[in-house]
Amino acid sequence: MENNPKVISAIKEYCLNHPGAYEARPFGEYPICYKVMGKIFAQFNAEEKFYKLTLKCEPEKANLYRQLYPNIIVRGYHCPPVQQPYWNTINLDVFFDMDMLYQMIDEAYDAVIHKFSKKAKSQLLNLSELEFKDTDGNDPDFAMLCGRLDQTLDELVGGRFQRSQYEQYNKRDSIHDVIVVYRNGEPIACGSFKMYDEDHAELKRIYVEASIRKVGLGAELVRRLEAKAKIKGYRWCILETGKPLEAAHRMYQKAGYKMIPNYGQYANMPDSICMERKI
């Protein structure tokens, strides 16, 4: 297969067209990984000297492909030995069948979601009906959702938190990485991060409307924000939340966040909880 921009673009587009799929780069610039609900189903190396695609695969079918395409499809390259039976690496310099490649990508995606629990599959079904848009702090839909978030926080914890002291740290003009989520064209959720220092991205303004809660959208926003932050070179994500927001605490803890001493501007705010996760 000729290593050219059209083929590379076609592979990327096909991977991202799967329900709930998004791009991540957890290992550096390459491979480009494609995930669904935090799980990798494809790893794409589009380098001139290493032009390969590694795909999740059921062991029996993985062996079949290796037999059909000896020395072209091999056990998962760079995968730990225990994982190699579940991954195939295709040498794209000598593999020319795009239809077969698309079939293997489909099977990789299916192999991942087949392992999901019933709850996760149900969440994926709901998430697949949503549109995720990358934008910035100037986006009017993001501004509207931030207003709803502030109104919700005022209703929940306004008196105890003396909320005005937090406003200076939530200015949208300092936020350059934003995700807005749409359902049937209507904005219903958002999340963002901004630079705290060279190693830390600070998650900000994560909000999901009540009508769409309990389908895992908050956790999905966190996963996608982490992926974007990793691509930009950050090593950690940090965040601040309020002590009374127990549902938020549970979500972040389930996502792997751990409490840390209050950082920076939150050091002397007793109603704040700060958390971090290595990404």
PAMARKE-924369 format. One record per residue (C-alpha): residue number from 1; x, y, z. Coordinates in steps of 0.02 Angstrom, whole numbers, plus 50000, padded with zeros to 5 digits. Example, Ala and Ser with C-alpha at 12.3 -4.5 7.8 and 13.67 -1.06 7.14 Angstrom:
2
node nr:1 | px:50615 | py:49775 | pz:50390
node nr:2 | px:50684 | py:49947 | pz:50357
END
This chain:
279
node nr:1 | px:50000 | py:50000 | pz:50000
node nr:2 | px:50072 | py:50167 | pz:49950
node nr:3 | px:50114 | py:50274 | pz:50100
node nr:4 | px:50024 | py:50434 | pz:50052
node nr:5 | px:49915 | py:50564 | pz:50138
node nr:6 | px:49754 | py:50500 | pz:50060
node nr:7 | px:49776 | py:50325 | pz:50128
node nr:8 | px:49829 | py:50389 | pz:50299
node nr:9 | px:49679 | py:50506 | pz:50304
node nr:10 | px:49562 | py:50364 | pz:50251
node nr:11 | px:49622 | py:50251 | pz:50393
node nr:12 | px:49606 | py:50390 | pz:50522
node nr:13 | px:49433 | py:50437 | pz:50462
node nr:14 | px:49373 | py:50257 | pz:50459
node nr:15 | px:49432 | py:50226 | pz:50637
node nr:16 | px:49349 | py:50385 | pz:50701
node nr:17 | px:49184 | py:50345 | pz:50614
node nr:18 | px:49152 | py:50203 | pz:50736
node nr:19 | px:49026 | py:50248 | pz:50871
node nr:20 | px:49109 | py:50330 | pz:51021
node nr:21 | px:49284 | py:50324 | pz:50944
node nr:22 | px:49413 | py:50460 | pz:50976
node nr:23 | px:49598 | py:50489 | pz:50952
node nr:24 | px:49729 | py:50473 | pz:51089
node nr:25 | px:49919 | py:50466 | pz:51096
node nr:26 | px:49961 | py:50386 | pz:51263
node nr:27 | px:50135 | py:50329 | pz:51207
node nr:28 | px:50198 | py:50488 | pz:51125
node nr:29 | px:50183 | py:50551 | pz:50946
node nr:30 | px:50162 | py:50374 | pz:50882
node nr:31 | px:50067 | py:50264 | pz:50877
node nr:32 | px:49907 | py:50362 | pz:50852
node nr:33 | px:49782 | py:50263 | pz:50955
node nr:34 | px:49596 | py:50251 | pz:50928
node nr:35 | px:49493 | py:50218 | pz:51083
node nr:36 | px:49314 | py:50182 | pz:51131
node nr:37 | px:49265 | py:50220 | pz:51311
node nr:38 | px:49449 | py:50223 | pz:51359
node nr:39 | px:49497 | py:50058 | pz:51274
node nr:40 | px:49615 | py:50050 | pz:51125
node nr:41 | px:49556 | py:49956 | pz:50971
node nr:42 | px:49683 | py:50020 | pz:50843
node nr:43 | px:49862 | py:50086 | pz:50847
node nr:44 | px:49919 | py:50175 | pz:50689
node nr:45 | px:50100 | py:50212 | pz:50645
node nr:46 | px:50101 | py:50327 | pz:50495
node nr:47 | px:50290 | py:50350 | pz:50492
node nr:48 | px:50385 | py:50329 | pz:50329
node nr:49 | px:50502 | py:50198 | pz:50404
node nr:50 | px:50370 | py:50114 | pz:50511
node nr:51 | px:50206 | py:50111 | pz:50418
node nr:52 | px:50100 | py:49988 | pz:50514
node nr:53 | px:49928 | py:49966 | pz:50592
node nr:54 | px:49905 | py:49861 | pz:50749
node nr:55 | px:49728 | py:49800 | pz:50783
node nr:56 | px:49639 | py:49712 | pz:50924
node nr:57 | px:49585 | py:49538 | pz:50871
node nr:58 | px:49509 | py:49379 | pz:50940
node nr:59 | px:49650 | py:49248 | pz:50952
node nr:60 | px:49574 | py:49122 | pz:50830
node nr:61 | px:49542 | py:49253 | pz:50698
node nr:62 | px:49712 | py:49331 | pz:50731
node nr:63 | px:49795 | py:49165 | pz:50689
node nr:64 | px:49691 | py:49148 | pz:50531
node nr:65 | px:49748 | py:49317 | pz:50466
node nr:66 | px:49930 | py:49275 | pz:50503
node nr:67 | px:49912 | py:49115 | pz:50402
node nr:68 | px:49827 | py:49204 | pz:50257
node nr:69 | px:49957 | py:49344 | pz:50252
node nr:70 | px:50121 | py:49269 | pz:50317
node nr:71 | px:50255 | py:49397 | pz:50361
node nr:72 | px:50133 | py:49535 | pz:50316
node nr:73 | px:50017 | py:49515 | pz:50466
node nr:74 | px:50111 | py:49464 | pz:50624
node nr:75 | px:50082 | py:49454 | pz:50811
node nr:76 | px:50058 | py:49623 | pz:50892
node nr:77 | px:50219 | py:49719 | pz:50868
node nr:78 | px:50288 | py:49797 | pz:51028
node nr:79 | px:50144 | py:49719 | pz:51127
node nr:80 | px:50192 | py:49628 | pz:51288
node nr:81 | px:50203 | py:49439 | pz:51256
node nr:82 | px:50046 | py:49405 | pz:51357
node nr:83 | px:49949 | py:49525 | pz:51244
node nr:84 | px:50020 | py:49472 | pz:51075
node nr:85 | px:49889 | py:49337 | pz:51039
node nr:86 | px:49755 | py:49473 | pz:51049
node nr:87 | px:49835 | py:49595 | pz:50928
node nr:88 | px:49890 | py:49590 | pz:50746
node nr:89 | px:50010 | py:49709 | pz:50662
node nr:90 | px:49986 | py:49740 | pz:50475
node nr:91 | px:50132 | py:49799 | pz:50368
node nr:92 | px:50048 | py:49934 | pz:50264
node nr:93 | px:50194 | py:49948 | pz:50144
node nr:94 | px:50146 | py:49780 | pz:50069
node nr:95 | px:49961 | py:49760 | pz:50114
node nr:96 | px:49850 | py:49827 | pz:49975
node nr:97 | px:49672 | py:49770 | pz:50014
node nr:98 | px:49580 | py:49918 | pz:50090
node nr:99 | px:49415 | py:49825 | pz:50104
node nr:100 | px:49500 | py:49688 | pz:50205
node nr:101 | px:49587 | py:49820 | pz:50310
node nr:102 | px:49420 | py:49903 | pz:50348
node nr:103 | px:49348 | py:49734 | pz:50395
node nr:104 | px:49490 | py:49704 | pz:50518
node nr:105 | px:49464 | py:49878 | pz:50594
node nr:106 | px:49280 | py:49836 | pz:50617
node nr:107 | px:49327 | py:49672 | pz:50701
node nr:108 | px:49453 | py:49761 | pz:50813
node nr:109 | px:49318 | py:49882 | pz:50871
node nr:110 | px:49195 | py:49738 | pz:50898
node nr:111 | px:49325 | py:49638 | pz:50995
node nr:112 | px:49342 | py:49782 | pz:51119
node nr:113 | px:49158 | py:49820 | pz:51146
node nr:114 | px:49117 | py:49633 | pz:51157
node nr:115 | px:49208 | py:49634 | pz:51325
node nr:116 | px:49106 | py:49779 | pz:51393
node nr:117 | px:48979 | py:49749 | pz:51530
node nr:118 | px:48795 | py:49770 | pz:51493
node nr:119 | px:48801 | py:49939 | pz:51580
node nr:120 | px:48949 | py:49997 | pz:51476
node nr:121 | px:48866 | py:49939 | pz:51314
node nr:122 | px:48710 | py:50035 | pz:51362
node nr:123 | px:48814 | py:50190 | pz:51398
node nr:124 | px:48903 | py:50173 | pz:51232
node nr:125 | px:48736 | py:50164 | pz:51142
node nr:126 | px:48686 | py:50329 | pz:51220
node nr:127 | px:48855 | py:50410 | pz:51193
node nr:128 | px:48853 | py:50358 | pz:51010
node nr:129 | px:48703 | py:50470 | pz:50980
node nr:130 | px:48801 | py:50624 | pz:51034
node nr:131 | px:48917 | py:50740 | pz:50938
node nr:132 | px:49080 | py:50796 | pz:51019
node nr:133 | px:49152 | py:50959 | pz:50953
node nr:134 | px:49327 | py:51026 | pz:50989
node nr:135 | px:49326 | py:51214 | pz:51014
node nr:136 | px:49393 | py:51350 | pz:51130
node nr:137 | px:49338 | py:51465 | pz:51270
node nr:138 | px:49260 | py:51590 | pz:51151
node nr:139 | px:49130 | py:51468 | pz:51089
node nr:140 | px:48955 | py:51538 | pz:51125
node nr:141 | px:48883 | py:51367 | pz:51165
node nr:142 | px:49023 | py:51339 | pz:51291
node nr:143 | px:48984 | py:51509 | pz:51368
node nr:144 | px:48800 | py:51464 | pz:51382
node nr:145 | px:48839 | py:51296 | pz:51464
node nr:146 | px:48960 | py:51379 | pz:51585
node nr:147 | px:48817 | py:51494 | pz:51636
node nr:148 | px:48708 | py:51344 | pz:51671
node nr:149 | px:48849 | py:51264 | pz:51770
node nr:150 | px:48868 | py:51419 | pz:51878
node nr:151 | px:48681 | py:51427 | pz:51907
node nr:152 | px:48680 | py:51244 | pz:51960
node nr:153 | px:48826 | py:51271 | pz:52078
node nr:154 | px:48742 | py:51424 | pz:52152
node nr:155 | px:48588 | py:51319 | pz:52187
node nr:156 | px:48686 | py:51175 | pz:52262
node nr:157 | px:48826 | py:51255 | pz:52360
node nr:158 | px:48821 | py:51442 | pz:52332
node nr:159 | px:48799 | py:51499 | pz:52511
node nr:160 | px:48930 | py:51387 | pz:52586
node nr:161 | px:49059 | py:51413 | pz:52451
node nr:162 | px:49052 | py:51602 | pz:52437
node nr:163 | px:49060 | py:51568 | pz:52252
node nr:164 | px:49125 | py:51738 | pz:52200
node nr:165 | px:49301 | py:51694 | pz:52257
node nr:166 | px:49312 | py:51561 | pz:52120
node nr:167 | px:49259 | py:51670 | pz:51974
node nr:168 | px:49433 | py:51738 | pz:51940
node nr:169 | px:49497 | py:51560 | pz:51909
node nr:170 | px:49360 | py:51514 | pz:51786
node nr:171 | px:49383 | py:51649 | pz:51655
node nr:172 | px:49345 | py:51577 | pz:51483
node nr:173 | px:49475 | py:51683 | pz:51393
node nr:174 | px:49613 | py:51582 | pz:51479
node nr:175 | px:49541 | py:51417 | pz:51418
node nr:176 | px:49599 | py:51362 | pz:51246
node nr:177 | px:49547 | py:51178 | pz:51243
node nr:178 | px:49361 | py:51143 | pz:51253
node nr:179 | px:49242 | py:51002 | pz:51208
node nr:180 | px:49058 | py:51041 | pz:51183
node nr:181 | px:48934 | py:50896 | pz:51169
node nr:182 | px:48775 | py:50904 | pz:51065
node nr:183 | px:48618 | py:50799 | pz:51060
node nr:184 | px:48509 | py:50826 | pz:50907
node nr:185 | px:48600 | py:50989 | pz:50877
node nr:186 | px:48574 | py:51056 | pz:51053
node nr:187 | px:48723 | py:51086 | pz:51170
node nr:188 | px:48702 | py:50979 | pz:51325
node nr:189 | px:48875 | py:50959 | pz:51403
node nr:190 | px:49050 | py:51030 | pz:51404
node nr:191 | px:49223 | py:51011 | pz:51477
node nr:192 | px:49390 | py:51098 | pz:51458
node nr:193 | px:49568 | py:51113 | pz:51520
node nr:194 | px:49699 | py:51248 | pz:51530
node nr:195 | px:49884 | py:51251 | pz:51563
node nr:196 | px:49932 | py:51251 | pz:51747
node nr:197 | px:50117 | py:51222 | pz:51714
node nr:198 | px:50220 | py:51130 | pz:51583
node nr:199 | px:50176 | py:50959 | pz:51655
node nr:200 | px:49999 | py:50989 | pz:51721
node nr:201 | px:49837 | py:51023 | pz:51630
node nr:202 | px:49697 | py:51086 | pz:51742
node nr:203 | px:49525 | py:51018 | pz:51702
node nr:204 | px:49392 | py:51153 | pz:51709
node nr:205 | px:49207 | py:51186 | pz:51680
node nr:206 | px:49146 | py:51006 | pz:51666
node nr:207 | px:48957 | py:51009 | pz:51654
node nr:208 | px:48822 | py:50886 | pz:51600
node nr:209 | px:48639 | py:50935 | pz:51594
node nr:210 | px:48524 | py:50839 | pz:51710
node nr:211 | px:48428 | py:50762 | pz:51565
node nr:212 | px:48581 | py:50666 | pz:51504
node nr:213 | px:48663 | py:50617 | pz:51668
node nr:214 | px:48688 | py:50435 | pz:51721
node nr:215 | px:48742 | py:50380 | pz:51547
node nr:216 | px:48928 | py:50401 | pz:51580
node nr:217 | px:48948 | py:50565 | pz:51487
node nr:218 | px:49046 | py:50651 | pz:51625
node nr:219 | px:49173 | py:50509 | pz:51628
node nr:220 | px:49181 | py:50511 | pz:51437
node nr:221 | px:49219 | py:50698 | pz:51438
node nr:222 | px:49360 | py:50669 | pz:51563
node nr:223 | px:49433 | py:50529 | pz:51455
node nr:224 | px:49430 | py:50638 | pz:51299
node nr:225 | px:49503 | py:50789 | pz:51388
node nr:226 | px:49644 | py:50682 | pz:51456
node nr:227 | px:49679 | py:50617 | pz:51281
node nr:228 | px:49688 | py:50795 | pz:51213
node nr:229 | px:49801 | py:50849 | pz:51357
node nr:230 | px:49918 | py:50702 | pz:51327
node nr:231 | px:49931 | py:50745 | pz:51142
node nr:232 | px:49984 | py:50921 | pz:51194
node nr:233 | px:50124 | py:50851 | pz:51301
node nr:234 | px:50052 | py:50860 | pz:51477
node nr:235 | px:50094 | py:50720 | pz:51598
node nr:236 | px:49963 | py:50751 | pz:51732
node nr:237 | px:49786 | py:50815 | pz:51746
node nr:238 | px:49734 | py:50909 | pz:51902
node nr:239 | px:49568 | py:50981 | pz:51956
node nr:240 | px:49474 | py:51068 | pz:52094
node nr:241 | px:49298 | py:51027 | pz:52152
node nr:242 | px:49189 | py:51068 | pz:52301
node nr:243 | px:49174 | py:50958 | pz:52455
node nr:244 | px:48983 | py:50945 | pz:52446
node nr:245 | px:48987 | py:50882 | pz:52265
node nr:246 | px:48992 | py:50698 | pz:52310
node nr:247 | px:48937 | py:50635 | pz:52139
node nr:248 | px:49083 | py:50727 | pz:52058
node nr:249 | px:49204 | py:50653 | pz:52185
node nr:250 | px:49145 | py:50477 | pz:52146
node nr:251 | px:49161 | py:50504 | pz:51959
node nr:252 | px:49338 | py:50571 | pz:51973
node nr:253 | px:49391 | py:50435 | pz:52094
node nr:254 | px:49322 | py:50302 | pz:51977
node nr:255 | px:49421 | py:50382 | pz:51837
node nr:256 | px:49580 | py:50361 | pz:51939
node nr:257 | px:49598 | py:50532 | pz:52020
node nr:258 | px:49671 | py:50544 | pz:52195
node nr:259 | px:49659 | py:50683 | pz:52321
node nr:260 | px:49811 | py:50796 | pz:52340
node nr:261 | px:49848 | py:50947 | pz:52450
node nr:262 | px:49758 | py:51100 | pz:52383
node nr:263 | px:49867 | py:51180 | pz:52252
node nr:264 | px:49900 | py:51360 | pz:52200
node nr:265 | px:49750 | py:51473 | pz:52215
node nr:266 | px:49650 | py:51343 | pz:52313
node nr:267 | px:49779 | py:51321 | pz:52452
node nr:268 | px:49679 | py:51423 | pz:52579
node nr:269 | px:49504 | py:51371 | pz:52525
node nr:270 | px:49442 | py:51242 | pz:52650
node nr:271 | px:49287 | py:51199 | pz:52548
node nr:272 | px:49392 | py:51146 | pz:52398
node nr:273 | px:49456 | py:50972 | pz:52357
node nr:274 | px:49601 | py:50953 | pz:52235
node nr:275 | px:49639 | py:50793 | pz:52139
node nr:276 | px:49763 | py:50730 | pz:52010
node nr:277 | px:49796 | py:50586 | pz:51890
node nr:278 | px:49946 | py:50540 | pz:51787
node nr:279 | px:49895 | py:50525 | pz:51604
END
